[in-house]
Amino acid sequence: MTPLTESLMILGVLLVSALLGIGASLMLPDSHRTDSTRTHFAATVSVVATLTALVLGLAFSNANAARVSMMQDVGLLSSGIVRADTQLRDFGADAAPARATLAQFARQKLQDLFPGPHGGETNTGNPATAALLDQLQSQILALTPHTEAEKWRQSQALSLTADIETARWAIAEQSHVAMPIAALIVISFWLAVLYGTYGFFMPRHGTAVVALVLSAMAVAGAILMILEARTPFAGVVRISDASLVEAVATVGK
């Protein structure tokens, strides 16, 4: 189930809860809608509203931080690829096979992370791509430097491949971070209680209905942003592939 589908389901839950509240308001006698009852509900439901606001705020902040961290890791991966290619290019003709492997790795990593609309699902832990990185490191180790400059470039290239490996693992691990389903169910229940109460006490005219629907859509949109952190390379809010595309276009030239 995609984050968009889940957020639409939550939007449906909120609207149905509001409708149930409106239905209960119409069925019950006016004695249940007195000012004292409204005050009582406002006092009790405010606890739920506060908890919901705190949890959603924290979840939104964590999701945004995870997205920023993932963008930084993709940038580190891309810059490591370009810098490693520069060192291998300056090493000389002997490094041509290693450069070819690096270019192949970059293309495969781009396909793994950003498969496109018709390319399948994101695969952050593709073993074939990891094997290419291992092959690249073996090829760099097999180089025979003849000068101190070539020896330095070899060590720099190895260090950069280690940075690429670190970024690759960080991307793979962060892609598994998600809001627990139990937490999502609890938040949905809290929101259902809130919108049921809003429906029960809201004025009976079109303006109030429009305000309620817009409010529910705003909440569902916030939850969508939180859930999108589970799929940073796909979905409505996705990480840009610009840096990795540029790296692929640069290596091997």
C-alpha positions in Angstrom: 0.0 0.0 0.0 1.4 3.4 -1.0 1.7 6.4 1.3 -0.9 8.2 -0.9 -3.4 5.4 -0.5 -2.9 5.3 3.3 -3.3 9.1 3.6 -6.5 8.9 1.5 -7.8 6.2 3.8 -7.1 8.3 6.8 -8.9 11.2 5.1 -11.8 8.9 4.7 -11.7 7.9 8.3 -11.8 11.6 9.4 -14.7 12.5 7.1 -16.7 9.4 8.2 -16.0 10.3 11.8 -17.3 13.8 11.2 -20.4 12.4 9.5 -21.0 10.1 12.4 -20.7 13.1 14.8 -23.2 15.1 12.7 -25.6 12.1 12.6 -25.4 11.7 16.4 -26.0 15.4 16.8 -29.2 15.2 14.7 -30.5 12.1 16.5 -29.9 13.1 20.1 -32.1 15.7 21.8 -30.9 19.3 22.2 -30.2 18.6 25.8 -27.0 16.9 24.7 -25.8 20.0 22.9 -25.9 22.5 25.7 -23.1 25.0 26.4 -22.1 22.9 29.5 -21.8 19.8 27.4 -19.8 21.7 24.8 -17.5 23.0 27.5 -17.0 19.5 28.9 -16.2 18.1 25.5 -13.8 20.9 24.8 -11.9 20.2 28.1 -11.7 16.5 27.6 -10.9 16.5 23.8 -8.3 19.1 24.3 -6.0 16.4 25.8 -6.4 14.3 22.7 -5.8 17.3 20.5 -2.7 18.2 22.3 -1.3 14.6 22.2 -2.1 14.4 18.5 -0.4 17.7 17.7 2.7 16.7 19.6 3.0 13.3 18.0 2.3 14.6 14.5 4.7 17.5 15.0 7.5 15.1 16.2 6.8 12.6 13.4 6.8 15.4 10.7 10.1 16.7 12.1 11.7 13.2 12.1 10.5 12.6 8.5 11.9 15.9 7.3 15.2 15.2 9.0 15.4 11.7 7.5 14.7 13.2 4.0 17.4 15.8 4.4 19.9 13.1 5.7 19.0 10.9 2.7 19.7 13.8 0.3 23.0 14.4 1.9 23.9 10.7 1.5 23.0 10.8 -2.1 25.1 13.9 -2.5 28.0 12.2 -0.8 27.7 9.1 -3.0 27.6 11.3 -6.1 30.6 13.4 -5.2 32.5 10.3 -4.2 32.0 8.8 -7.6 33.1 12.0 -9.4 36.2 12.5 -7.2 37.2 8.8 -7.4 37.0 9.0 -11.2 39.1 12.1 -11.2 41.9 10.4 -9.2 41.8 7.3 -11.5 41.8 9.5 -14.6 44.9 11.3 -13.4 46.6 8.0 -12.4 46.9 7.1 -16.1 45.9 4.5 -18.7 46.5 1.6 -16.3 43.4 2.8 -14.3 41.1 2.6 -17.4 39.5 -0.7 -16.4 38.8 0.6 -12.9 37.2 3.8 -14.4 35.0 1.6 -16.6 33.8 -0.4 -13.6 33.2 2.9 -11.7 31.1 4.2 -14.5 29.1 0.9 -14.6 28.6 1.1 -10.9 27.3 4.7 -11.2 24.8 3.8 -13.9 23.6 0.8 -12.0 23.2 2.8 -8.8 21.2 5.4 -10.6 18.9 2.7 -11.9 18.6 1.1 -8.5 17.7 4.3 -6.7 15.7 6.1 -9.4 14.2 3.4 -11.7 11.8 5.9 -13.3 8.1 5.5 -13.9 8.5 2.3 -15.9 11.7 0.9 -14.4 10.4 -1.1 -11.4 10.9 -0.6 -7.7 13.8 1.1 -5.9 16.4 -1.4 -4.9 18.8 0.1 -2.4 20.6 -3.2 -1.6 21.1 -4.6 -5.0 23.9 -7.3 -4.6 25.0 -6.9 -8.2 25.7 -3.3 -7.6 27.6 -4.0 -4.4 29.7 -6.6 -6.3 30.7 -3.9 -8.8 32.0 -1.8 -6.0 34.0 -4.7 -4.6 35.4 -5.3 -8.1 36.3 -1.6 -8.3 38.2 -1.7 -5.0 40.1 -4.9 -6.1 41.1 -3.2 -9.4 42.4 -0.2 -7.6 44.4 -2.3 -5.2 45.8 -4.2 -8.2 47.2 -1.0 -9.7 51.0 -0.6 -9.6 52.0 3.0 -8.9 55.4 4.1 -10.3 55.7 7.5 -8.7 54.8 9.0 -5.4 52.0 10.9 -7.1 50.4 7.7 -8.5 50.7 6.1 -5.1 48.9 9.0 -3.5 46.2 8.9 -6.2 45.7 5.2 -5.6 45.3 5.7 -1.8 42.9 8.6 -2.5 40.8 6.5 -4.8 40.6 3.7 -2.3 39.5 6.2 0.4 36.8 7.6 -1.8 35.5 4.2 -2.6 35.2 3.6 1.1 33.2 6.8 1.3 31.0 5.5 -1.5 30.5 2.3 0.4 29.6 4.2 3.6 27.0 6.3 1.7 25.6 3.2 0.0 25.0 1.5 3.4 23.6 4.7 4.9 21.1 5.0 2.1 20.1 1.3 2.3 19.6 1.5 6.1 17.6 4.7 6.1 15.3 3.5 3.4 13.9 0.9 5.9 12.9 3.6 8.5 9.1 4.0 8.7 6.3 5.0 11.1 5.1 1.8 12.9 1.7 0.7 11.8 0.6 0.6 15.4 1.5 4.3 15.8 -0.5 5.1 12.6 -3.5 3.3 13.9 -3.4 5.1 17.3 -3.0 8.5 15.6 -5.9 7.7 13.3 -8.1 6.8 16.3 -7.2 10.1 18.0 -8.1 12.0 14.9 -11.3 10.1 14.5 -12.3 11.1 18.1 -11.5 14.8 17.3 -13.4 14.9 14.1 -16.3 13.1 15.5 -16.5 15.7 18.2 -16.1 18.5 15.6 -19.0 17.1 13.6 -21.2 16.8 16.7 -20.9 20.4 17.7 -20.3 22.2 14.4 -22.9 24.6 13.0 -25.2 23.2 10.5 -24.4 25.1 7.4 -22.2 24.8 4.3 -19.4 27.0 5.4 -18.8 24.9 8.5 -18.8 21.7 6.3 -16.2 23.2 3.9 -14.0 24.3 6.8 -14.2 20.8 8.3 -13.3 19.1 5.0 -10.4 21.4 4.3 -9.1 20.8 7.8 -9.3 17.0 7.3 -7.4 17.4 4.0 -4.7 19.4 5.6 -4.2 16.7 8.3 -4.2 14.0 5.7 -1.6 16.0 3.7 0.6 16.2 6.8 0.4 12.5 7.3 1.2 11.9 3.6 4.4 13.9 4.1 5.3 11.8 7.1 4.6 8.5 5.3 6.5 9.6 2.2 9.7 9.4 4.3 9.4 5.6 3.8 9.8 5.9 0.0 12.3 8.8 -0.4 13.1 7.8 -4.0 9.5 7.4 -5.2 6.1 8.8 -4.5 4.7 12.3 -4.5 7.6 13.9 -2.5 10.8 12.3 -3.7 14.5 13.1 -3.5 16.0 14.7 -6.6 18.3 12.5 -8.8 20.1 15.5 -10.2 23.4 15.0 -8.4 23.6 11.3 -9.3 22.6 11.9 -12.9 25.4 14.5 -13.2 27.9 12.0 -11.7 26.9 9.4 -14.2 27.3 11.9 -17.0 30.7 12.9 -15.7 32.5 9.6 -15.0 34.4 7.9 -17.8 35.0 11.0 -19.8 
